[in-house]
């Protein structure tokens, strides 16, 4: 297992669109393990996408189970995920490992239906809502070369310098 280097804004590679995963093998599972180690190494990160570490394949990890009273599906590795339905919208504050100095208000769907594969290539479908739906939408944006700063309501009024706390 390894901690991978994170790409950070303004790295232009973060704008690259990712390709679908076609091979479901031990190498893919080893990469996913390294991606999870990298997520866990980040400051309270609930998700990470493969493009954030320079691998431009449609792979994300999301785990919001650490948030009390948040409906969720637990730890998820999503391979070739696709939102097939969404409803509602809400504004919420987001941050990102690839944009460590800022947070911002972003409009997202409040509920989604997602089709995806797991690391073995098996297909799954999930209905998600609230914070879990927001986290998944945030990570899926990375697969299409988008960051939350591309979606902030207003860069003038809805982008905030992240607070730095002394240890």
Secondary structure, 3 states (H helix, E strand, C coil): CCCCCCCCCCCHHHHCCCECCCCCCHHHHHHHHHHHHHHHHCCCCCEEEHHHHCCCECEEEECCCCCCCCCCCCCEEEEEEEEEEEECCEEEEEEECCEEEEEEEEEECCEEEEEEECCCCCEEEEEEEHHHHHHHHHHHHHHCCCCHHHCECCCCCCEEECCCCCC
